[in-house]
Amino acid sequence: MAEPLALWPVAPSCETDWLTELCGDGTTGFEPPRRPDAAWVLHAMYEHRGRIAGISHHEARQAAVGSGAIEPDRLGDIGLEAGTATGGGLGRAEHPGSRYRRLRWAELSARCGDPVVPEGAYPSLRCFPSAQLDHSWPVGIRPPTEGSLDRPTWDRLVDLLVSYSTDGPDTRCLAYYNPLMLRDIDFDLLRVRAGRLRDAYALYDNPEADFSPSNLWPADRSWVVFTDYDLWATKVVGPEHLVEALLRDPVIEAVRLPWTS
């Protein structure tokens, strides 16, 4: 496979001007309104098939640090273990392996009684407080990661976008990475890349960032994908038939959140 950066060369930063006019600031990604419809693709979470219970990620980490099994986090001479280890991550995520199964947000909602996403809120680390143990997730659950789709969901989303784009896999697209996502953070840099939709799978392995793109859109602007640096879900705006396909898809878990559009 060709390198992601060879398939997606740098494009002029002015390609984002229309998103700035539509959405405002894009420091954590450009969030577009419904155009004319929208749905949120929920980042995957996983549960250990043994249903490990009774201990949190924070308790497990503290026990490992206390026993010397792992080193405490440090920044120079400063210890960084004062906060709570929630179990969550930031950036790209893979399926954790055969010992884990996909845990649907709807299933967890039915189990603990919390809504999939509280009304008026965004999909984020504030979801499912009843499933957590003192603000840390049970060690048997791998919560979604912030700021990036997981690889299986990204790949399936690209499949659907190919099916619902005018030129299919040959659709010319642009991808934007917000400054926080770049390994060399530069708030004066709007990093845009251009390529073909058939090569969007390769964007997941962009060596400049540990995230799926903040935004992806075709040259005709018929749809826009948006992943905020701080969220557990990715917004897709576009025609109703695309959004309905997302909501029906057996792999993707998606919901409409009207208060976010």
C-alpha positions as CSV (number, residue, x, y, z in Angstrom):
1,M,0.0,0.0,0.0
2,A,1.2,3.5,-0.8
3,E,2.1,5.8,2.1
4,P,-0.8,7.9,3.3
5,L,1.0,11.2,2.6
6,A,1.8,10.2,-0.9
7,L,-1.9,9.4,-1.6
8,W,-3.0,12.6,0.2
9,P,-0.6,15.5,-0.7
10,V,-0.9,18.9,1.0
11,A,-3.6,21.2,-0.3
12,P,-4.0,24.9,0.2
13,S,-5.3,25.9,3.6
14,C,-7.8,28.2,1.9
15,E,-9.8,25.0,1.2
16,T,-11.2,25.4,4.7
17,D,-12.4,29.0,4.2
18,W,-16.0,27.8,3.5
19,L,-16.0,25.8,6.7
20,T,-14.8,28.8,8.7
21,E,-17.7,30.9,7.2
22,L,-20.1,28.1,7.9
23,C,-18.9,26.9,11.4
24,G,-16.6,29.5,12.8
25,D,-13.4,28.5,14.6
26,G,-11.9,25.1,13.7
27,T,-9.3,24.8,16.5
28,T,-10.8,21.4,17.6
29,G,-12.5,20.7,14.2
30,F,-15.2,22.4,12.2
31,E,-18.7,21.4,13.3
32,P,-21.2,22.0,10.5
33,P,-25.0,22.3,11.0
34,R,-27.4,20.0,9.3
35,R,-27.1,20.1,5.5
36,P,-30.0,19.1,5.4
37,D,-29.6,16.1,7.8
38,A,-27.1,14.9,10.4
39,A,-26.3,12.0,12.6
40,W,-23.5,11.2,15.1
41,V,-21.5,8.0,14.6
42,L,-20.6,6.7,18.0
43,H,-17.0,5.6,18.6
44,A,-16.8,2.0,19.6
45,M,-16.4,0.7,23.1
46,Y,-15.6,-2.8,24.1
47,E,-16.3,-5.2,27.0
48,H,-14.2,-8.1,28.2
49,R,-16.0,-11.4,27.5
50,G,-15.4,-12.4,31.1
51,R,-17.4,-9.4,32.3
52,I,-14.8,-8.4,34.9
53,A,-16.5,-6.4,37.6
54,G,-15.9,-4.7,40.9
55,I,-12.7,-2.8,40.1
56,S,-12.1,0.3,38.2
57,H,-9.3,1.2,35.8
58,H,-8.1,3.7,38.4
59,E,-7.9,1.1,41.2
60,A,-6.2,-1.4,38.9
61,R,-3.6,1.2,37.9
62,Q,-3.0,2.3,41.5
63,A,-2.5,-1.3,42.6
64,A,0.0,-1.8,39.7
65,V,1.9,1.4,40.6
66,G,1.9,0.4,44.3
67,S,3.3,-3.1,43.6
68,G,6.0,-1.7,41.3
69,A,4.6,-3.6,38.3
70,I,4.4,-0.3,36.4
71,E,6.2,3.1,36.8
72,P,4.1,6.1,37.8
73,D,3.6,8.8,35.2
74,R,6.1,11.6,35.6
75,L,7.0,14.9,33.9
76,G,10.5,15.5,34.8
77,D,10.6,15.3,38.6
78,I,6.8,15.9,38.9
79,G,4.5,13.0,39.6
80,L,1.4,12.9,37.5
81,E,-0.6,10.2,39.4
82,A,-2.8,12.6,41.3
83,G,-5.7,12.5,38.8
84,T,-8.1,9.7,38.1
85,A,-7.3,7.1,35.5
86,T,-10.6,6.8,33.7
87,G,-9.6,4.0,31.4
88,G,-10.3,6.2,28.4
89,G,-7.9,7.2,25.7
90,L,-7.2,9.9,23.1
91,G,-6.8,9.2,19.4
92,R,-6.8,6.2,17.2
93,A,-8.2,2.8,18.5
94,E,-8.1,-0.7,17.3
95,H,-10.3,-3.7,18.2
96,P,-8.7,-4.9,21.5
97,G,-8.7,-8.6,20.5
98,S,-10.7,-11.8,20.7
99,R,-11.3,-11.5,24.5
100,Y,-13.3,-8.4,23.9
101,R,-16.7,-7.8,22.2
102,R,-18.2,-4.6,20.9
103,L,-20.4,-3.1,23.6
104,R,-23.1,-1.0,22.0
105,W,-24.0,2.3,23.6
106,A,-27.7,1.3,23.4
107,E,-26.9,-1.9,25.3
108,L,-25.0,-0.1,28.0
109,S,-27.8,2.4,28.2
110,A,-30.4,-0.3,28.8
111,R,-28.1,-1.9,31.4
112,C,-27.4,1.1,33.6
113,G,-30.4,3.3,32.9
114,D,-28.5,6.3,31.6
115,P,-29.5,7.8,28.2
116,V,-27.2,7.0,25.3
117,V,-26.5,10.8,25.2
118,P,-28.2,13.1,27.7
119,E,-30.5,15.6,26.1
120,G,-28.7,18.9,25.4
121,A,-25.3,17.2,25.7
122,Y,-22.7,16.0,23.3
123,P,-21.3,12.4,23.2
124,S,-18.3,12.7,25.6
125,L,-16.7,11.4,28.7
126,R,-19.6,12.8,30.7
127,C,-21.9,10.0,29.3
128,F,-22.8,7.0,31.4
129,P,-22.0,8.2,34.9
130,S,-24.0,5.3,36.4
131,A,-21.7,2.8,34.7
132,Q,-18.6,4.3,36.3
133,L,-16.9,3.7,39.6
134,D,-15.9,7.0,41.2
135,H,-15.4,8.6,37.7
136,S,-13.4,5.7,36.4
137,W,-14.7,2.9,34.1
138,P,-14.9,-0.7,35.2
139,V,-11.7,-2.5,34.2
140,G,-13.7,-4.9,32.0
141,I,-14.9,-2.0,29.7
142,R,-12.8,-0.1,27.3
143,P,-14.6,3.2,26.8
144,P,-14.5,5.1,23.5
145,T,-11.5,7.2,22.7
146,E,-11.7,11.0,22.3
147,G,-10.9,12.8,19.1
148,S,-10.9,9.9,16.7
149,L,-13.0,7.2,15.2
150,D,-11.8,3.6,15.9
151,R,-10.4,1.9,12.9
152,P,-13.4,-0.6,12.3
153,T,-15.9,2.3,12.4
154,W,-13.7,4.5,10.2
155,D,-13.4,1.8,7.5
156,R,-17.1,1.2,7.5
157,L,-17.9,4.9,7.3
158,V,-15.7,5.2,4.3
159,D,-17.5,2.3,2.7
160,L,-20.8,4.1,3.1
161,L,-19.4,7.4,1.9
162,V,-18.2,5.7,-1.3
163,S,-21.7,4.3,-1.8
164,Y,-23.4,7.6,-1.4
165,S,-21.0,9.9,-3.3
166,T,-21.5,11.1,-6.9
167,D,-18.2,9.7,-8.2
168,G,-18.0,6.7,-5.8
169,P,-14.4,5.7,-5.0
170,D,-13.0,8.4,-7.4
171,T,-14.7,11.2,-5.5
172,R,-12.1,14.0,-4.9
173,C,-12.0,14.8,-1.2
174,L,-10.2,17.0,1.3
175,A,-9.2,16.2,4.8
176,Y,-8.4,18.7,7.6
177,Y,-6.5,18.0,10.8
178,N,-6.8,20.5,13.6
179,P,-3.6,21.8,15.2
180,L,-4.1,19.8,18.4
181,M,-4.0,16.6,16.4
182,L,-0.6,17.2,14.7
183,R,2.4,15.8,16.5
184,D,4.1,19.1,15.8
185,I,1.4,21.4,17.2
186,D,1.3,24.7,15.3
187,F,-1.8,26.9,15.8
188,D,-1.0,28.9,12.7
189,L,-1.0,25.9,10.5
190,L,-4.2,24.6,8.9
191,R,-3.2,21.2,7.6
192,V,-5.3,20.2,4.6
193,R,-4.7,17.2,2.4
194,A,-6.4,16.2,-0.9
195,G,-7.0,12.8,-2.3
196,R,-9.6,10.3,-3.6
197,L,-12.2,8.7,-1.4
198,R,-11.0,5.2,-2.3
199,D,-7.8,6.1,-0.5
200,A,-9.5,7.5,2.7
201,Y,-8.8,4.2,4.5
202,A,-5.1,5.1,4.4
203,L,-5.8,8.4,6.2
204,Y,-6.2,6.4,9.4
205,D,-2.4,5.8,9.4
206,N,-1.3,9.3,8.7
207,P,2.0,9.5,10.5
208,E,1.6,13.2,11.2
209,A,-1.3,12.6,13.7
210,D,-2.6,9.8,15.9
211,F,-6.2,10.6,14.9
212,S,-8.7,10.2,12.1
213,P,-9.2,13.5,10.4
214,S,-11.0,16.4,12.1
215,N,-13.0,16.9,8.9
216,L,-13.4,15.1,5.6
217,W,-15.6,16.3,2.7
218,P,-15.9,15.9,-1.0
219,A,-15.1,18.7,-3.5
220,D,-18.8,19.2,-4.1
221,R,-19.4,19.6,-0.4
222,S,-22.4,17.3,-0.4
223,W,-21.5,15.8,3.0
224,V,-19.1,16.6,5.8
225,V,-17.6,14.4,8.4
226,F,-16.6,16.1,11.7
227,T,-14.7,14.7,14.7
228,D,-14.1,17.1,17.6
229,Y,-10.8,16.6,19.6
230,D,-12.8,16.4,22.8
231,L,-15.7,14.1,21.8
232,W,-16.6,10.4,21.7
233,A,-18.5,10.6,18.4
234,T,-18.2,11.8,14.8
235,K,-20.9,14.0,13.2
236,V,-21.9,13.3,9.6
237,V,-24.0,15.9,7.8
238,G,-25.4,15.5,4.4
239,P,-28.4,14.2,2.5
240,E,-31.1,12.3,4.2
241,H,-30.5,9.1,2.4
242,L,-26.9,9.1,3.6
243,V,-27.9,9.7,7.2
244,E,-30.6,7.1,7.1
245,A,-28.0,4.6,5.8
246,L,-25.8,5.4,8.8
247,L,-28.7,4.9,11.2
248,R,-29.6,1.5,9.7
249,D,-26.1,0.1,9.3
250,P,-25.4,-3.1,11.3
251,V,-21.8,-2.1,11.9
252,I,-22.0,1.6,12.7
253,E,-24.0,2.8,15.7
254,A,-25.4,6.2,15.0
255,V,-28.0,8.5,16.6
256,R,-29.6,11.8,15.7
257,L,-29.0,14.6,18.3
258,P,-31.3,17.4,17.1
259,W,-30.0,19.9,19.7
260,T,-26.5,19.8,18.2
261,S,-27.5,20.9,14.8
